Amino acid sequence: MTAAAQDCKLPPKVARPVIDPHRCEGAGDCEEVCPYGVFSVRKLTKDELKSLPLKPWLKVLVHGGSQAFVVNGDACHACGRCVTACPEKAIRLTRLAATEQTRDA
């Protein structure tokens, strides 16, 4: 069993990370620590920037215009490494409803 698998609390498709776009500054720590490739950090589009309130918009611009996105949420095993690694505390794990789990299976 790998070290990543030992940290897992749940099988895939039971929980999913949620990123608060008002807090995320695109540091990329989540992308680095996730053993399952759940995250991607990229520059925000103009439309995405426009949707942010002023304070988060300024934070994003000051920190390079990037944010983290969940690109492979079904692979999440709820190890919590991303939550611990995020310096902005912008990530939380959410348990999926039973209907979402069976629909995605």
C-alpha positions in Angstrom: 0.0 0.0 0.0 1.4 3.4 -1.0 1.8 6.2 1.6 -1.0 8.1 -0.3 -3.4 5.2 0.0 -2.7 4.9 3.7 -3.9 8.5 4.3 -7.2 7.9 2.4 -10.3 8.1 4.5 -12.8 7.2 1.8 -12.9 5.4 -1.6 -13.1 7.7 -4.7 -16.5 9.3 -5.6 -17.6 9.7 -2.0 -16.2 13.1 -1.3 -15.1 16.0 -3.4 -12.9 19.1 -2.6 -14.6 22.5 -2.9 -12.4 25.6 -3.5 -13.6 29.0 -2.2 -12.7 31.3 -5.2 -12.8 34.3 -2.8 -9.9 32.9 -0.8 -7.8 31.0 -3.3 -4.6 32.8 -4.4 -3.4 30.1 -6.7 -0.4 29.1 -4.6 -0.6 25.6 -6.1 0.1 23.7 -2.9 -3.0 21.6 -3.4 -1.9 20.6 -6.8 1.6 19.6 -5.5 0.4 17.5 -2.6 -2.5 15.7 -4.2 -1.5 12.1 -5.2 -4.6 11.7 -7.4 -4.3 14.7 -9.8 -7.5 16.3 -8.6 -6.4 19.9 -8.9 -5.1 22.2 -11.6 -3.8 25.8 -11.2 -4.3 28.2 -14.1 -4.8 31.8 -14.9 -8.4 33.0 -14.6 -10.2 34.1 -17.8 -11.6 37.7 -18.1 -15.1 36.4 -17.4 -13.9 34.6 -14.2 -12.1 37.7 -13.0 -15.2 39.8 -13.6 -17.3 37.5 -11.5 -15.1 38.1 -8.4 -15.9 40.8 -5.8 -13.3 43.6 -5.6 -11.3 42.3 -2.6 -10.8 38.7 -4.0 -10.2 40.2 -7.5 -7.4 42.3 -6.2 -5.9 39.4 -4.3 -5.9 37.2 -7.4 -4.3 39.9 -9.5 -1.6 40.6 -6.9 -0.8 36.8 -6.8 -0.4 36.4 -10.5 -4.0 36.0 -11.7 -4.2 32.3 -11.0 -6.5 30.0 -9.0 -6.8 26.4 -8.3 -9.6 24.3 -9.9 -11.0 20.9 -9.2 -10.5 19.1 -12.6 -10.7 15.5 -11.5 -13.0 15.5 -8.5 -14.1 11.9 -8.9 -10.5 10.8 -8.1 -10.6 12.4 -4.6 -10.0 9.9 -1.8 -10.5 12.5 1.0 -7.0 12.2 2.3 -7.2 15.9 3.4 -3.7 16.7 2.2 -5.0 19.6 0.1 -6.9 21.1 3.0 -3.8 21.0 5.2 -1.5 22.3 2.5 -3.7 25.3 1.4 -2.1 28.5 2.9 -5.4 30.4 2.4 -7.6 27.7 3.9 -9.7 27.9 0.7 -10.4 24.1 0.4 -12.9 21.9 2.2 -13.9 18.4 1.6 -17.6 17.7 1.0 -19.3 14.4 1.2 -21.4 13.7 -1.9 -25.0 12.7 -1.5 -25.9 9.1 -2.0 -27.6 9.8 -5.3 -24.5 11.5 -6.7 -22.4 8.6 -5.6 -24.6 6.0 -7.3 -25.2 8.1 -10.4 -21.4 8.6 -10.9 -20.5 4.9 -10.2 
